[in-house]
Every structure is written in structure tokens, then in C-alpha cells.
Amino acid sequence: MSASARIRFVLVGTQHPGNIGAAARALKTMGLARLVLVAPEKGVDEEALRRAAGADDLLLDAPVFANLAEAVADCQLVLGCTARSRRVALEELLPAVAAQQAVQAAHAGQEVALVFGRERTGLSNDELELCQRAIHIPSDPAFSSLNLGAAVQVLAYTVRMAMLGEVAPAAPEPGPRELPAAHAQLEGFYTQLGQTLDMIDFHKGRSPDSAMRKLRRLFGKAALTEQEVRLLRGILADAQRMARLAGQADPI
């Protein structure tokens, strides 16, 4: 499979079908073919096909998912395109840097998702928490609103430039090499981590949201492999078992 086939562009909650068509056209002009839709308000219609201007195949082949977690479950790298000033603090990348990382990961055999939010409100905080890094297009602050189709075109262009030779395939490491854990595996780990922290009363009555956001960033930087996730989940399972035993013990 080519690197381009491992990179998907994910549109979340698209409100105008014409923008889906514009995104399909943007991808096809840059030699990219994987368009994914998450809970669009309206499906592909005549307006979408008209705006696609010949990229009908991308529209008709685009899978539709109920939520973002399902759409990126098998991905090892998820990058969210968003404006600044969000509560969810993610490392911010310029488009060219994000494209380099995406292509490098794809060359290494990883599944990559570039995620775009709704036309009016972008990605929600919960959806941004499913991303490992943020992509920020440095538009003019005096007129920063960027059309969805235009944003997809910017990222598609930078990805193509990276593929045309600015990013070389990663040199193979000696010996067996594990890919980073897939998104669904990481989400399972984060769920178990949150449950464990609750069981040991780690938060002491405070809201767990802030701590979990920081822990997500910490583990996100580590690029955990499947084996490492299994190890951590084994540790959490033992911690949960001990917490249950402690709760059953008679008070002194």
C-alpha cells in the first residue's frame, strides 16, 4: 500500500453537502483518494456532486461513521485541524510540519487521519481530545475564517508536497519493530485509566477532566506501542483488583 493510501481526510459533522464535494475535489487534484465522513448533517447530493467536479468516485466511496472515535479507531496518528484558543491544549503544528509528520508516519506503515470540524463551530473539545496534535493554518487574524474546502485544499497541497520528495521514507530500524498502538486501543487504555483513578480516589472530589487531559497529552507524546499498552493495562487491572480488595476489607 502506498503512503497516500494510508492518509485519510475526515470531515466531522459537515453542514453543507457542497463542502463535501469541494473537499473531494481538493483531494483528487492532489492525488489523494481517502475521504471519510462523520455524522454529516446532509449526505452526498446533487450539490456535492456538482462541487466535486469529477471527483464523484471519492464521494461515492467515502465511508460514513456515527462518531469520530469509530472513524479513526485503526489510526496510529490523528491530527485535528482547528483554530487556537481551545480548552484542550495540544501541540500545534503548521500545515507543512503536520504534512511531514503524516507522510513520515504513512511511509512507516501507520494509518493517519487529518480531521476537520464543522463549518460554524469546528471540532468540539471532546473530539479534539481524540487527536494527538493540532494543525493551525496561520490565516490573517483580522479575517481568520477559512472555508472548509479551502482548509482541506491547504492540507492536501502540503501533503502532496511532502510526498513529492521533501519527506523521505523512514529508515528501517534493526530487528522487529512495533507500530504505535491504534486509536481504539489507546481509547480503551484511557477509559481503564480513568476508571482506576476513580477507584483509588485519586481526584479527591475534584473534577477528573483536567487530570485526564494532561495524562492524555503525556501518553500521547510517548507514542505507545500495542505491547506497551497491554503492559500498562495489566498494571491498571492489578491496581483495580487491589482497590476492590481494599474496599472489601473490614475497617480497623
Rosetta blueprint (number, residue, H / E / L):
1 M L
2 S L
3 A L
4 S H
5 A H
6 R H
7 I E
8 R E
9 F E
10 V E
11 L E
12 V E
13 G L
14 T L
15 Q L
16 H L
17 P H
18 G H
19 N H
20 I H
21 G H
22 A H
23 A H
24 A H
25 R H
26 A H
27 L H
28 K H
29 T H
30 M L
31 G L
32 L L
33 A L
34 R L
35 L E
36 V E
37 L E
38 V E
39 A L
40 P L
41 E L
42 K L
43 G L
44 V L
45 D L
46 E H
47 E H
48 A H
49 L H
50 R H
51 R H
52 A H
53 A L
54 G L
55 A L
56 D H
57 D H
58 L H
59 L H
60 L H
61 D H
62 A L
63 P L
64 V E
65 F E
66 A L
67 N L
68 L H
69 A H
70 E H
71 A H
72 V L
73 A L
74 D L
75 C L
76 Q L
77 L E
78 V E
79 L E
80 G E
81 C E
82 T L
83 A L
84 R L
85 S L
86 R L
87 R L
88 V L
89 A L
90 L L
91 E L
92 E E
93 L E
94 L L
95 P H
96 A H
97 V H
98 A H
99 A H
100 Q H
101 Q H
102 A H
103 V H
104 Q H
105 A H
106 A H
107 H H
108 A L
109 G L
110 Q L
111 E L
112 V E
113 A E
114 L E
115 V E
116 F E
117 G L
118 R E
119 E L
120 R L
121 T L
122 G E
123 L L
124 S L
125 N H
126 D H
127 E H
128 L H
129 E L
130 L L
131 C L
132 Q L
133 R E
134 A E
135 I E
136 H L
137 I L
138 P L
139 S L
140 D L
141 P H
142 A H
143 F H
144 S L
145 S L
146 L L
147 N L
148 L H
149 G H
150 A H
151 A H
152 V H
153 Q H
154 V H
155 L H
156 A H
157 Y H
158 T H
159 V H
160 R H
161 M H
162 A H
163 M H
164 L H
165 G H
166 E H
167 V L
168 A L
169 P L
170 A L
171 A L
172 P L
173 E L
174 P L
175 G L
176 P L
177 R L
178 E L
179 L L
180 P E
181 A L
182 A L
183 H H
184 A H
185 Q H
186 L H
187 E H
188 G H
189 F H
190 Y H
191 T H
192 Q H
193 L H
194 G H
195 Q H
196 T H
197 L H
198 D H
199 M H
200 I L
201 D L
202 F L
203 H L
204 K L
205 G L
206 R L
207 S L
208 P L
209 D H
210 S H
211 A H
212 M H
213 R H
214 K H
215 L H
216 R H
217 R H
218 L H
219 F H
220 G H
221 K H
222 A H
223 A L
224 L L
225 T E
226 E H
227 Q H
228 E H
229 V H
230 R H
231 L H
232 L H
233 R H
234 G H
235 I H
236 L H
237 A H
238 D H
239 A H
240 Q H
241 R H
242 M H
243 A H
244 R H
245 L H
246 A H
247 G H
248 Q H
249 A L
250 D L
251 P L
252 I L
